Amino acid sequence: MQKLQDNYLNLSNCAINTKVVLLEDLQIIEKAAEIHADLKHKGTPIQDADVLIAATAIIKGLILVSNDSDMLRVAGMTVEDWLNLE
């Protein structure tokens, strides 16, 4: 549990030390830290770029169109795969 808190604090400190952070950006960074910590804790991490994409989609209430099955591991993520429509 301590590692999860440390990961969250590291990403939050990054946001705090950035000279210009919009409130919306901070919400995305906080969500990204939460996603990263959750997946790492479960032993199923995904790439950092995917974490930021997922966090942005969740915060903005967007549906992600992707064929990347890794995104299905993100809680609260809505993913549509247009390559495999059934």
mmCIF file of the C-alpha atoms, coordinates in Angstrom:
data_MODEL
# 
_entry.id   MODEL 
# 
loop_
_atom_site.group_PDB 
_atom_site.id 
_atom_site.type_symbol 
_atom_site.label_atom_id 
_atom_site.label_alt_id 
_atom_site.label_comp_id 
_atom_site.label_asym_id 
_atom_site.label_entity_id 
_atom_site.label_seq_id 
_atom_site.pdbx_PDB_ins_code 
_atom_site.Cartn_x 
_atom_site.Cartn_y 
_atom_site.Cartn_z 
_atom_site.occupancy 
_atom_site.B_iso_or_equiv 
_atom_site.pdbx_formal_charge 
_atom_site.auth_seq_id 
_atom_site.auth_comp_id 
_atom_site.auth_asym_id 
_atom_site.auth_atom_id 
_atom_site.pdbx_PDB_model_num 
ATOM 1  C CA . MET A 1 1  ? 0.000   0.000  0.000   1.00 0.00 ? 1  MET A CA 1 
ATOM 2  C CA . GLN A 1 2  ? 2.897   2.350  0.761   1.00 0.00 ? 2  GLN A CA 1 
ATOM 3  C CA . LYS A 1 3  ? 4.219   1.966  -2.801  1.00 0.00 ? 3  LYS A CA 1 
ATOM 4  C CA . LEU A 1 4  ? 0.824   2.968  -4.192  1.00 0.00 ? 4  LEU A CA 1 
ATOM 5  C CA . GLN A 1 5  ? 0.834   6.103  -2.066  1.00 0.00 ? 5  GLN A CA 1 
ATOM 6  C CA . ASP A 1 6  ? 4.430   6.868  -3.085  1.00 0.00 ? 6  ASP A CA 1 
ATOM 7  C CA . ASN A 1 7  ? 3.555   6.538  -6.800  1.00 0.00 ? 7  ASN A CA 1 
ATOM 8  C CA . TYR A 1 8  ? 0.596   8.854  -6.353  1.00 0.00 ? 8  TYR A CA 1 
ATOM 9  C CA . LEU A 1 9  ? 2.708   11.404 -4.486  1.00 0.00 ? 9  LEU A CA 1 
ATOM 10 C CA . ASN A 1 10 ? 5.459   11.299 -7.117  1.00 0.00 ? 10 ASN A CA 1 
ATOM 11 C CA . LEU A 1 11 ? 3.016   12.081 -9.929  1.00 0.00 ? 11 LEU A CA 1 
ATOM 12 C CA . SER A 1 12 ? 1.233   14.701 -7.829  1.00 0.00 ? 12 SER A CA 1 
ATOM 13 C CA . ASN A 1 13 ? 4.555   16.377 -6.991  1.00 0.00 ? 13 ASN A CA 1 
ATOM 14 C CA . CYS A 1 14 ? 5.370   16.468 -10.685 1.00 0.00 ? 14 CYS A CA 1 
ATOM 15 C CA . ALA A 1 15 ? 2.132   18.349 -11.289 1.00 0.00 ? 15 ALA A CA 1 
ATOM 16 C CA . ILE A 1 16 ? 2.785   20.712 -8.391  1.00 0.00 ? 16 ILE A CA 1 
ATOM 17 C CA . ASN A 1 17 ? 6.311   21.517 -9.606  1.00 0.00 ? 17 ASN A CA 1 
ATOM 18 C CA . THR A 1 18 ? 5.114   22.331 -13.117 1.00 0.00 ? 18 THR A CA 1 
ATOM 19 C CA . LYS A 1 19 ? 4.916   26.088 -13.687 1.00 0.00 ? 19 LYS A CA 1 
ATOM 20 C CA . VAL A 1 20 ? 1.608   26.085 -15.593 1.00 0.00 ? 20 VAL A CA 1 
ATOM 21 C CA . VAL A 1 21 ? -1.050  23.542 -14.738 1.00 0.00 ? 21 VAL A CA 1 
ATOM 22 C CA . LEU A 1 22 ? -4.662  24.031 -15.655 1.00 0.00 ? 22 LEU A CA 1 
ATOM 23 C CA . LEU A 1 23 ? -7.237  22.663 -13.239 1.00 0.00 ? 23 LEU A CA 1 
ATOM 24 C CA . GLU A 1 24 ? -8.411  20.238 -15.905 1.00 0.00 ? 24 GLU A CA 1 
ATOM 25 C CA . ASP A 1 25 ? -4.821  19.059 -16.414 1.00 0.00 ? 25 ASP A CA 1 
ATOM 26 C CA . LEU A 1 26 ? -4.425  18.464 -12.685 1.00 0.00 ? 26 LEU A CA 1 
ATOM 27 C CA . GLN A 1 27 ? -7.570  16.308 -12.645 1.00 0.00 ? 27 GLN A CA 1 
ATOM 28 C CA . ILE A 1 28 ? -6.169  14.255 -15.524 1.00 0.00 ? 28 ILE A CA 1 
ATOM 29 C CA . ILE A 1 29 ? -2.794  13.863 -13.798 1.00 0.00 ? 29 ILE A CA 1 
ATOM 30 C CA . GLU A 1 30 ? -4.460  12.794 -10.554 1.00 0.00 ? 30 GLU A CA 1 
ATOM 31 C CA . LYS A 1 31 ? -6.622  10.259 -12.431 1.00 0.00 ? 31 LYS A CA 1 
ATOM 32 C CA . ALA A 1 32 ? -3.530  8.991  -14.275 1.00 0.00 ? 32 ALA A CA 1 
ATOM 33 C CA . ALA A 1 33 ? -1.749  8.483  -10.952 1.00 0.00 ? 33 ALA A CA 1 
ATOM 34 C CA . GLU A 1 34 ? -4.765  6.560  -9.646  1.00 0.00 ? 34 GLU A CA 1 
ATOM 35 C CA . ILE A 1 35 ? -4.915  4.355  -12.766 1.00 0.00 ? 35 ILE A CA 1 
ATOM 36 C CA . HIS A 1 36 ? -1.164  3.728  -12.712 1.00 0.00 ? 36 HIS A CA 1 
ATOM 37 C CA . ALA A 1 37 ? -1.169  2.785  -9.015  1.00 0.00 ? 37 ALA A CA 1 
ATOM 38 C CA . ASP A 1 38 ? -4.236  0.536  -9.391  1.00 0.00 ? 38 ASP A CA 1 
ATOM 39 C CA . LEU A 1 39 ? -2.844  -1.399 -12.361 1.00 0.00 ? 39 LEU A CA 1 
ATOM 40 C CA . LYS A 1 40 ? 0.615   -1.682 -10.825 1.00 0.00 ? 40 LYS A CA 1 
ATOM 41 C CA . HIS A 1 41 ? -0.930  -3.006 -7.607  1.00 0.00 ? 41 HIS A CA 1 
ATOM 42 C CA . LYS A 1 42 ? -2.851  -5.624 -9.635  1.00 0.00 ? 42 LYS A CA 1 
ATOM 43 C CA . GLY A 1 43 ? 0.360   -6.575 -11.474 1.00 0.00 ? 43 GLY A CA 1 
ATOM 44 C CA . THR A 1 44 ? -1.069  -5.500 -14.839 1.00 0.00 ? 44 THR A CA 1 
ATOM 45 C CA . PRO A 1 45 ? 0.592   -2.153 -15.656 1.00 0.00 ? 45 PRO A CA 1 
ATOM 46 C CA . ILE A 1 46 ? 0.179   -0.478 -19.041 1.00 0.00 ? 46 ILE A CA 1 
ATOM 47 C CA . GLN A 1 47 ? 2.358   2.036  -20.864 1.00 0.00 ? 47 GLN A CA 1 
ATOM 48 C CA . ASP A 1 48 ? 2.520   5.568  -19.442 1.00 0.00 ? 48 ASP A CA 1 
ATOM 49 C CA . ALA A 1 49 ? 1.077   7.079  -22.629 1.00 0.00 ? 49 ALA A CA 1 
ATOM 50 C CA . ASP A 1 50 ? -1.901  4.702  -22.404 1.00 0.00 ? 50 ASP A CA 1 
ATOM 51 C CA . VAL A 1 51 ? -2.437  5.730  -18.770 1.00 0.00 ? 51 VAL A CA 1 
ATOM 52 C CA . LEU A 1 52 ? -2.597  9.399  -19.794 1.00 0.00 ? 52 LEU A CA 1 
ATOM 53 C CA . ILE A 1 53 ? -4.920  8.638  -22.707 1.00 0.00 ? 53 ILE A CA 1 
ATOM 54 C CA . ALA A 1 54 ? -7.232  6.663  -20.416 1.00 0.00 ? 54 ALA A CA 1 
ATOM 55 C CA . ALA A 1 55 ? -7.195  9.353  -17.727 1.00 0.00 ? 55 ALA A CA 1 
ATOM 56 C CA . THR A 1 56 ? -8.031  12.042 -20.276 1.00 0.00 ? 56 THR A CA 1 
ATOM 57 C CA . ALA A 1 57 ? -10.922 10.015 -21.695 1.00 0.00 ? 57 ALA A CA 1 
ATOM 58 C CA . ILE A 1 58 ? -12.340 9.268  -18.238 1.00 0.00 ? 58 ILE A CA 1 
ATOM 59 C CA . ILE A 1 59 ? -12.091 12.875 -16.988 1.00 0.00 ? 59 ILE A CA 1 
ATOM 60 C CA . LYS A 1 60 ? -13.623 14.266 -20.183 1.00 0.00 ? 60 LYS A CA 1 
ATOM 61 C CA . GLY A 1 61 ? -16.302 11.540 -20.357 1.00 0.00 ? 61 GLY A CA 1 
ATOM 62 C CA . LEU A 1 62 ? -15.128 10.264 -23.734 1.00 0.00 ? 62 LEU A CA 1 
ATOM 63 C CA . ILE A 1 63 ? -15.372 6.867  -25.397 1.00 0.00 ? 63 ILE A CA 1 
ATOM 64 C CA . LEU A 1 64 ? -11.973 5.594  -26.500 1.00 0.00 ? 64 LEU A CA 1 
ATOM 65 C CA . VAL A 1 65 ? -11.923 3.932  -29.915 1.00 0.00 ? 65 VAL A CA 1 
ATOM 66 C CA . SER A 1 66 ? -8.991  1.530  -29.804 1.00 0.00 ? 66 SER A CA 1 
ATOM 67 C CA . ASN A 1 67 ? -7.915  -1.982 -30.711 1.00 0.00 ? 67 ASN A CA 1 
ATOM 68 C CA . ASP A 1 68 ? -5.551  -1.997 -27.703 1.00 0.00 ? 68 ASP A CA 1 
ATOM 69 C CA . SER A 1 69 ? -6.799  -4.660 -25.291 1.00 0.00 ? 69 SER A CA 1 
ATOM 70 C CA . ASP A 1 70 ? -4.654  -3.143 -22.503 1.00 0.00 ? 70 ASP A CA 1 
ATOM 71 C CA . MET A 1 71 ? -7.196  -0.338 -22.208 1.00 0.00 ? 71 MET A CA 1 
ATOM 72 C CA . LEU A 1 72 ? -9.844  -2.838 -21.118 1.00 0.00 ? 72 LEU A CA 1 
ATOM 73 C CA . ARG A 1 73 ? -7.966  -3.227 -17.820 1.00 0.00 ? 73 ARG A CA 1 
ATOM 74 C CA . VAL A 1 74 ? -8.633  0.389  -16.841 1.00 0.00 ? 74 VAL A CA 1 
ATOM 75 C CA . ALA A 1 75 ? -11.580 0.655  -14.458 1.00 0.00 ? 75 ALA A CA 1 
ATOM 76 C CA . GLY A 1 76 ? -14.194 3.144  -15.599 1.00 0.00 ? 76 GLY A CA 1 
ATOM 77 C CA . MET A 1 77 ? -12.884 3.222  -19.166 1.00 0.00 ? 77 MET A CA 1 
ATOM 78 C CA . THR A 1 78 ? -15.334 2.933  -22.062 1.00 0.00 ? 78 THR A CA 1 
ATOM 79 C CA . VAL A 1 79 ? -13.597 1.335  -25.051 1.00 0.00 ? 79 VAL A CA 1 
ATOM 80 C CA . GLU A 1 80 ? -14.973 0.567  -28.506 1.00 0.00 ? 80 GLU A CA 1 
ATOM 81 C CA . ASP A 1 81 ? -13.002 -1.576 -30.946 1.00 0.00 ? 81 ASP A CA 1 
ATOM 82 C CA . TRP A 1 82 ? -14.194 -0.669 -34.434 1.00 0.00 ? 82 TRP A CA 1 
ATOM 83 C CA . LEU A 1 83 ? -11.908 -3.253 -36.013 1.00 0.00 ? 83 LEU A CA 1 
ATOM 84 C CA . ASN A 1 84 ? -13.759 -6.114 -34.358 1.00 0.00 ? 84 ASN A CA 1 
ATOM 85 C CA . LEU A 1 85 ? -17.408 -5.067 -34.553 1.00 0.00 ? 85 LEU A CA 1 
ATOM 86 C CA . GLU A 1 86 ? -19.832 -7.886 -33.908 1.00 0.00 ? 86 GLU A CA 1 
# 
